[in-house]
Amino acid sequence: MAAFISLFICGLCVLLLLTALYISKGLKQSALNLPPGPFPLPVIGNLHLLDIRRQDKSLMKISEKYGPVFTVHLGFQQTVVLTGYEAVKEALLNTADVFADRPAIPIFYHIQHGNGVFFSSQELWKTTRRFTMATMRDLGMGKRLSEERILEELHFLVDLIRSFKGGPFRLRFLNTAPTNITFAILFGRRFDYKDPTFVTLLRLIDEV
């Protein structure tokens, strides 16, 4: 009986501690002036509203009520969600610096250790972005050269699709064209789709 009472008291203390953490975190978040979103439950936040298999559909459903920019709580982690082309364009092009201080996504941090234009944040992200943009411009991105590369590759992609004679084919074949455009800019020439080196590079990209 004494052991049961001890367990009950311990459980009650844990519950009270979690409640206090939840309330204090809610007060801090309210001061951040975040966009509106569904009311979070203690501990789990809004996880009960998300279908783990199709989180995109769950978030789009939430956006129908709260608009293209809203806040959801993944447990104690607050997350601002952007839906739709206009909202994403406004965030990434016109107010990019606001999003420089993004929290690390654990799986990407494990792979990249916080490096790279997609996975870095704060000053490292700004520096990496400037370097990437300057390098891409030097390689012809945004100039007539890149347009010519794209139009050239489209002809090869159309021929590839026609080779299936109206039959089904894997969607991954559509990845060959944009990948080849990137390789043409980086290496100065395109690869034949059956080239062993090109096939190996595609396989390595898929594995990553």
Disulfide bonds with the S-S distance in Angstrom:
none
